[in-house]
Amino acid sequence: MNTTILPPGAADRYIALRRDIHEHPELGFEEHRTADIVATTLAELGYTVTTGIAGTGVVGSLKMGTSARSIGLRADMDALPIQETNAIPWASKTANVMHACGHDGHTASLLAAAQAIAQRRQFDGTVNLIFQPAEELGGAGGAKRMMDEGLFSRFPCDAIFAMHNMPGWPAGQFLFRDRVMMASSDRVLITLRGKGGHGAVPQQAIDPTIVAASLILALQTIVSRNIDPRETTVISVGKLHAGTSYNIIPDTAELELSVRTFSAEIRNQLETRIKDICRLQAESFGATAHVDYQRGYPVLINTSAETQSALQVAQQLFGADQVVADIAPLTGSEDFAYMLQDRPGCYLLIGNGEIGEHNENSGLTHCMVHNPGYDFNDVCLPRAAKFWTALVEHRLACGAEPGNA
């Protein structure tokens, strides 16, 4: 397979574009500047461009030949509400907003692939490049909204694929997993209501902070005593708030939980058990509990045929030593899971560099995503673009029959 897929100078062009996007980050459903760049670039390359899907989403479509086959490639565009600490020329110019998850790199990589795909034209079928807003917003994010607005009816895709950078692995290494790849993610808001009073006479109050303390410990028994220990489950208390002064027993206490699992059945079990424990713990102290259980992203499940197809492309293009075929599942979550509930496909990873390793191009030390010192590793961009181009040409190979890609 040809490894010189990108046109001369293309890598440098899109690395510069990536850094420009990094310098001007935009939060979910506010990616107006980024969407304009994407739409303009795709139009210049000859794609049919549709804007305004889910507000700021963009789809570029390109058809060659007569085949009815199609493929969808998705990149996310949004940034995070984090103040960047990097001292690099392309650091964020927007206070408290930065590309701390590499979506700038995902967007630029897919645009680089768009150029190669359009110029080579070595496929038979339709390519739909999906630039999605608001991946970071949880269950109300961009993937589901694009689907609700007719994404796959307007732009049919026989299969869909997405790629995310992954710190902790060698830069440019491709990582795959068949079937369950990432966890579901739910947010739980708990309000405990007692009876406020003076801190000097607690017997005249119902202290919700005591309820909260007991509840936090009780919630952890779900993982340790209600769930099969061979199953991965996470219940984390990320927020606890109560009171206004040291000598006032408050009326209420508030908790927020992050709940994750790899099983839809266990997900249901967790919701039931959390609600029961909250209610019973509160009642045991004479208080009440209100539980707002918000389901976020579902479990992300890759389909076997599409995963194997993408894995073979990566191995042929870069060599078996640059590909890991069966990584452990991740307890992080992704709204691409919604798309995989509707279409067969594969979500894969590309290594962003070992954590603690020095990047000579940026001068930075590689760290985990969602960190104020994070930056996408530009070494990955041309490799990701080559992979996307090769995958399209493999899945929509000229002369191949539908279903035989």
C-alpha positions in Angstrom: 0.0 0.0 0.0 1.3 3.4 -0.9 2.7 5.3 2.1 3.2 8.6 0.2 -0.5 9.4 0.2 -0.5 13.1 1.2 0.3 15.6 -1.5 3.7 17.5 -1.1 3.4 20.3 1.5 0.0 19.1 2.8 1.3 18.0 6.2 2.8 21.4 6.9 -0.3 23.2 5.7 -2.6 21.3 8.0 -0.3 21.4 11.0 -0.4 25.2 10.6 -4.2 25.0 10.4 -4.3 22.8 13.4 -2.3 25.3 15.4 -4.6 28.1 14.2 -7.6 26.2 15.5 -5.8 25.6 18.8 -5.1 29.3 19.1 -8.8 30.1 18.6 -10.7 27.4 20.5 -14.5 27.3 20.8 -16.8 25.5 23.2 -19.6 23.1 22.2 -22.2 24.5 19.8 -20.1 27.7 19.5 -17.6 26.4 16.9 -18.6 29.1 14.4 -15.1 30.0 13.3 -13.9 26.4 13.2 -17.0 25.4 11.2 -16.4 28.2 8.7 -12.8 27.0 8.2 -13.9 23.5 7.7 -16.7 24.4 5.2 -14.4 26.7 3.2 -11.7 24.2 3.0 -14.0 21.4 1.9 -15.6 23.6 -0.7 -12.2 24.5 -2.1 -11.4 20.8 -2.4 -14.6 20.1 -4.4 -16.8 18.6 -1.8 -20.5 19.2 -1.6 -20.8 21.1 1.8 -23.7 21.1 4.2 -23.6 23.4 7.2 -25.8 24.1 10.2 -26.4 20.5 11.2 -26.8 20.6 15.0 -26.0 24.3 14.8 -22.4 24.3 13.9 -21.9 20.8 12.4 -20.5 20.4 8.9 -20.7 17.5 6.4 -18.6 17.3 3.2 -19.6 14.7 0.6 -17.7 13.5 -2.4 -19.0 10.9 -4.9 -17.0 9.0 -7.4 -18.1 6.3 -9.9 -21.4 4.5 -9.8 -21.3 2.4 -6.7 -24.0 2.9 -4.0 -21.5 2.1 -1.3 -20.7 4.9 1.3 -18.5 5.6 4.3 -18.6 8.2 7.1 -15.5 9.6 8.8 -16.1 11.8 11.9 -14.0 14.4 13.6 -15.0 16.5 16.7 -14.4 20.2 16.8 -15.1 21.6 20.3 -12.8 22.7 23.0 -13.0 22.6 26.8 -13.5 25.2 29.5 -9.9 25.1 30.8 -7.3 27.9 31.1 -4.3 26.9 29.1 -0.9 27.0 30.8 1.3 26.2 27.8 3.9 28.8 26.7 3.7 28.0 23.0 3.2 30.4 20.0 -0.2 28.8 19.2 -1.5 28.8 22.8 -5.2 29.7 23.2 -6.0 33.4 23.0 -9.4 32.8 24.6 -9.5 33.0 28.4 -10.6 29.8 30.1 -11.1 27.9 26.8 -8.5 25.6 25.2 -8.2 22.5 23.0 -7.2 20.2 25.9 -8.5 17.0 24.2 -7.0 17.2 20.7 -10.1 18.0 18.7 -8.1 20.6 16.9 -5.9 17.7 15.7 -8.8 15.5 14.8 -10.3 18.3 12.7 -7.1 19.2 10.9 -6.2 15.5 10.3 -9.6 14.8 8.6 -9.2 18.0 6.5 -5.8 16.8 5.4 -7.3 13.4 4.4 -10.1 15.3 2.6 -7.5 16.9 0.3 -5.7 13.5 -0.4 -9.0 11.7 -1.0 -10.2 14.4 -3.4 -7.0 14.7 -5.3 -6.3 11.0 -5.6 -10.0 10.0 -6.4 -9.1 6.3 -6.1 -12.5 5.2 -4.8 -15.9 4.2 -6.1 -18.8 5.4 -3.9 -19.6 8.3 -1.6 -17.4 9.7 1.2 -19.1 11.7 3.9 -16.8 13.6 6.2 -18.6 14.5 9.4 -17.3 17.4 11.5 -19.3 17.3 14.7 -19.8 19.9 17.4 -20.1 19.5 21.1 -18.6 16.1 21.8 -17.7 17.2 25.4 -21.2 18.1 26.5 -22.4 14.7 27.6 -25.7 13.1 26.6 -26.9 16.4 25.1 -23.9 16.6 22.8 -23.4 17.0 19.1 -23.6 13.4 17.9 -27.1 12.7 19.0 -28.3 16.1 17.9 -26.8 15.6 14.4 -28.6 12.2 14.2 -31.8 13.7 15.5 -31.6 16.2 12.6 -31.3 13.4 10.1 -27.6 12.9 9.7 -27.7 9.3 8.4 -30.9 9.8 6.3 -29.4 12.8 4.6 -25.9 11.3 4.3 -26.2 7.5 4.2 -23.2 5.7 5.6 -22.7 1.9 5.3 -20.1 2.2 8.1 -18.7 5.0 10.2 -15.3 5.5 11.7 -13.8 8.0 14.2 -10.3 8.4 15.7 -9.1 10.0 19.0 -5.6 10.7 20.1 -4.4 8.8 23.2 -1.6 10.0 25.5 0.4 7.3 27.1 1.1 5.4 23.9 4.0 6.0 21.4 3.1 8.8 19.0 1.5 7.6 15.8 0.8 4.1 17.0 -2.7 2.8 16.1 -4.8 1.2 18.8 -7.9 -1.0 18.3 -10.4 -3.0 20.2 -13.2 -5.1 19.0 -16.7 -4.9 20.6 -16.8 -3.0 23.9 -14.3 -0.1 23.7 -15.5 2.6 26.1 -17.9 3.0 29.1 -21.2 4.6 29.4 -21.2 7.8 31.4 -24.0 9.1 33.6 -24.3 12.2 35.8 -26.3 12.0 39.0 -27.4 15.1 41.0 -28.5 14.4 44.5 -30.1 17.0 46.8 -30.4 16.0 50.5 -32.9 18.1 52.4 -32.8 18.2 56.2 -33.6 21.0 58.7 -31.3 23.9 59.3 -30.3 25.2 62.7 -27.7 26.6 65.0 -24.4 24.6 65.2 -24.6 24.8 69.0 -27.9 22.9 69.2 -27.7 20.2 66.6 -30.5 18.2 68.3 -32.9 20.8 67.0 -31.8 20.3 63.4 -31.6 17.5 60.8 -28.1 17.8 59.5 -27.8 17.0 55.8 -24.0 17.0 56.0 -24.2 13.8 58.1 -26.5 12.3 55.6 -24.0 13.2 52.8 -21.1 11.7 54.7 -22.9 8.4 55.3 -24.2 8.4 51.8 -20.8 8.7 50.2 -19.6 5.6 52.0 -22.8 3.7 51.3 -22.6 4.4 47.6 -19.2 2.7 47.4 -20.8 -0.6 48.6 -22.6 -0.8 45.3 -19.3 -1.4 43.5 -17.9 -3.6 46.2 -21.0 -5.6 47.2 -23.7 -5.4 44.6 -21.8 -5.7 41.3 -19.9 -8.8 40.1 -16.2 -8.1 40.9 -15.3 -9.3 37.4 -17.2 -6.3 36.0 -15.8 -2.8 35.7 -17.9 -0.2 37.5 -17.0 3.3 38.7 -19.0 5.6 41.0 -17.1 8.8 41.8 -18.3 11.7 43.9 -17.1 14.7 42.0 -18.9 17.4 43.9 -20.1 18.0 47.5 -21.5 21.3 48.6 -23.3 22.3 51.8 -23.5 25.3 54.1 -22.5 28.9 54.3 -20.8 29.3 57.7 -19.1 27.2 60.4 -21.8 27.6 63.0 -24.8 27.0 60.8 -26.3 23.6 60.1 -27.6 24.0 56.5 -31.0 22.9 55.2 -29.5 21.1 52.2 -26.4 19.3 50.9 -25.7 18.6 47.2 -23.7 15.8 45.6 -22.8 15.1 42.0 -21.7 11.7 40.8 -20.0 10.2 37.8 -21.2 6.7 37.1 -19.6 4.4 34.4 -19.8 0.8 33.3 -19.3 -1.4 30.2 -22.7 -3.1 30.5 -26.2 -1.8 29.7 -27.6 -4.3 32.2 -25.3 -3.1 35.0 -26.1 0.5 34.0 -29.7 -0.1 34.8 -28.8 -1.9 38.0 -26.6 1.0 39.1 -29.4 3.5 38.6 -31.9 1.5 40.6 -29.4 0.9 43.5 -28.2 4.5 43.7 -31.8 5.8 43.9 -32.7 3.2 46.6 -29.6 3.9 48.7 -30.1 7.7 48.5 -33.7 7.4 49.6 -33.1 5.0 52.5 -30.0 6.7 53.8 -31.8 10.0 53.9 -34.8 8.4 55.6 -32.7 6.8 58.3 -31.7 10.3 59.4 -35.1 11.9 59.0 -34.1 13.7 55.8 -35.2 13.4 52.2 -33.3 12.8 49.0 -34.1 14.0 45.5 -32.1 12.2 42.8 -31.8 13.6 39.2 -30.3 10.7 37.3 -29.1 12.0 33.9 -28.0 9.4 31.4 -25.1 10.5 29.2 -23.2 8.5 26.6 -24.1 4.9 26.1 -21.5 2.1 26.1 -19.3 2.4 22.9 -19.3 -0.9 21.0 -17.3 -1.4 17.8 -18.5 -3.9 15.3 -16.2 -6.8 14.5 -16.1 -6.6 10.7 -15.4 -2.9 10.6 -12.8 -3.1 13.3 -10.9 -5.9 11.5 -11.1 -3.9 8.2 -9.6 -0.8 9.8 -7.0 -2.8 11.6 -5.8 -4.5 8.4 -5.5 -1.1 6.7 -3.3 0.2 9.6 -1.1 -2.9 9.5 -0.6 -2.7 5.8 0.1 1.0 5.8 2.4 1.3 8.8 3.5 -2.2 9.7 2.3 -4.6 12.4 4.7 -3.2 15.0 2.8 0.2 14.7 -0.6 -1.4 15.5 -2.0 -2.8 18.7 -5.0 -5.0 18.0 -6.6 -5.5 21.4 -6.2 -2.8 23.9 -8.0 -2.8 27.2 -11.4 -1.0 27.3 -11.4 2.5 28.6 -13.6 3.9 31.4 -13.7 7.2 29.5 -16.8 7.9 27.3 -17.6 9.2 23.8 -20.7 10.4 22.1 -19.6 8.5 18.9 -21.3 5.7 20.8 -24.6 7.0 19.6 -23.6 6.8 16.0 -22.4 3.2 16.6 -25.8 2.3 17.9 -27.2 3.3 14.5 -24.5 2.2 12.1 -21.7 -0.4 12.1 -18.2 1.0 12.5 -15.1 1.4 14.6 -13.7 4.0 17.0 -9.9 3.8 17.1 -7.1 5.6 18.9 -3.7 7.0 17.8 -0.9 7.4 20.3 -0.1 11.0 21.3 3.2 10.2 23.0 4.3 8.7 26.3 3.2 10.7 29.3 6.3 12.6 30.6 8.0 12.3 27.2 9.5 15.6 25.8 8.1 16.8 22.4 10.9 18.4 20.4 8.4 20.1 18.1 6.5 22.0 20.8 9.0 21.9 23.7 6.2 20.5 25.8 6.1 17.4 28.0 3.3 15.0 27.0 0.4 14.8 29.5 -3.1 13.3 29.7 -6.0 15.0 27.9 -8.2 17.5 29.8 -5.0 18.9 31.3 -4.1 22.7 31.0 -0.7 21.7 29.8 -1.9 19.3 27.0 -1.3 19.8 23.3 -2.0 17.5 20.3 1.2 15.9 18.9 1.6 17.1 15.3 3.6 14.0 14.5 0.2 12.2 14.5 -1.5 14.4 11.9 0.0 13.1 8.6 -0.3 9.5 9.9 -3.9 10.0 10.8 -4.6 11.6 7.4 -2.9 8.7 5.5 -4.9 6.2 7.5 -8.2 7.9 6.7 -7.3 8.1 3.0 -6.2 4.5 2.8 -9.3 3.4 4.7 -11.6 5.1 2.2 -9.8 3.6 -0.7 -10.0 0.1 0.9 -13.6 0.3 1.9 -14.7 1.8 -1.5 -12.2 0.0 -3.7 -12.8 0.5 -7.4 -14.3 -2.7 -8.9 -15.2 -4.2 -5.5 -18.8 -5.4 -5.0 -20.9 -3.9 -2.2 -20.1 -5.6 1.1 -16.8 -7.0 -0.1 -14.6 -4.0 0.9 
